[in-house]
Amino acid sequence: MILKPAILLLCFAVGLLQGEQVRYDNYRVYEVSIANQKQLEAFQYLERFPDGYLFWESPVQTNMKVNIVVPPHKFAEFEELSGHLEVANRLRVPNLQQLIDEETPKRSRRAFGWEDYQTLDDIYAWIDEQVAQNPTILSVQTIGQTYEGRDMKAVKMSYKAGNPGIFVESNIHAREWITSATVTWLVNEFLTSTDPSVRELAENYDWYIVPVANPDGLNYTKTTNRLWRKNRYPHSVLCYGVDMNRNFPGHWMEGGASAIPCSDTYAGPAAGSEIETQNIMNYFVSVKDNVQAYLSFHSYGQYILFPYGHSGAEYSENYYDMMEMGEAGAIAIFNRYGTLYEFGTTADVLYIASGSSPDWAHGTHGTPVAATFEFRDNGYHGFILPPDQIVPNAMEVLDGLVAFFRKGKEIGYFTV
């Protein structure tokens, strides 16, 4: 009986190593409300030794909600555990594989677009095409390779010399496909839109964009496991990957991160240990003198988050300025389709999380404005956001960015 979790984990890991497609037929997603310390400790133990469960959020504090993927053979056990702990839960998704299947393109793509999610190769090919068509505005460079040897590309968009810079990193978590889809849509809008507010945002800033910060992980979600989060470095015999958004220096491993290699929030053996993290850091440092804002795009939850994440007791000196910007962005997002975003520090409105890229840029390098945008939705689809929401999500995010940076400029940021 004691060996059962290890045996199941071994079989699961061997299957992944052999490249078999992971399916989630009849898996359910439950939202659990953690109200007290006893419940928190129980679910922290379950995340540490999951035996088939998959946590979409790490249980790091009381008074938070966590979405848990429950396999069919664990339904009775999960209900028994919930009853024993007197924890409130509700069924969010009755069949996870159905969501994944609905996300899969039903036809062959003829051209790059935003009706479906694109592969890494598609994204890179489209970027190269845009650079070729707009050589005076766009440039692309390879900022390094991943552990598995894939290129990491960065795009610079500049309409004129002397603009303040905005750094954007997306898809650092492999399963968050909506982030790279939104970034490519934004680039297209910056190139083609005739809306004066969009032209202002596009032409009065230099944009430094890493559209796919985790190429190995993204590829793995396309070929093997749709819900993979981390990179693909083998840090133990059975467990691959590091959560790169817990791997950045500056308050590394000070909370909301794991030292266990099998955990989805494994922070790595050391700060900045991952080659992909290093590539992002090196590229950022090479342009940071011109960068006045760092944006990290994620899903899901609908938040605009500011430093810091490692502690709810530490705030940046310009906290109130960023809160004004966040409020402006959230109002603009709401005005488009009624999508409600919360805003505040990561620790205050979401949970404790250390080692993130915005906290590193702001705290270590003094980048004045740093924010994480957590896109749609607020829990039902989670990471499996349907393709028909790509454009609506991107449109409201663009509205939010216009208002966010306009408010920042009013306050006195983004001068040259």
Sequence and secondary structure as in RCSB ss.txt:
>XXXX:A:sequence
MILKPAILLLCFAVGLLQGEQVRYDNYRVYEVSIANQKQLEAFQYLERFPDGYLFWESPVQTNMKVNIVVPPHKF
AEFEELSGHLEVANRLRVPNLQQLIDEETPKRSRRAFGWEDYQTLDDIYAWIDEQVAQNPTILSVQTIGQTYEGR
DMKAVKMSYKAGNPGIFVESNIHAREWITSATVTWLVNEFLTSTDPSVRELAENYDWYIVPVANPDGLNYTKTTN
RLWRKNRYPHSVLCYGVDMNRNFPGHWMEGGASAIPCSDTYAGPAAGSEIETQNIMNYFVSVKDNVQAYLSFHSY
GQYILFPYGHSGAEYSENYYDMMEMGEAGAIAIFNRYGTLYEFGTTADVLYIASGSSPDWAHGTHGTPVAATFEF
RDNGYHGFILPPDQIVPNAMEVLDGLVAFFRKGKEIGYFTV
>XXXX:A:secstr
 TTHHHHHHHHHHHHHHTT     TT EEEEEEE SHHHHHHHHHHHHS TT EESS   SSSEEEEEEE GGGH
HHHHHHHHHHT EEEEEES HHHHHHHHS SS  SS  SSS   HHHHHHHHHHHHHH TTTEEEEEEEE TTS 
EEEEEEE SSTT  EEEEEE  STT HHHHHHHHHHHHHHHH   HHHHHHHHSSEEEEES S HHHHHHHHHT 
TT  S   B SSS B   GGG SSSSTTSSS BS TTSTTB  SSTT SHHHHHHHHHHHHHGGGEEEEEEEEES
S EEEES SS TT   TTHHHHHHHHHHHHHHHHHHH    EEEEHHHHT    S HHHHHHHHH  SEEEEEEE
S SSSSTT   GGGHHHHHHHHHHHHHHHHHHHHHHT S  
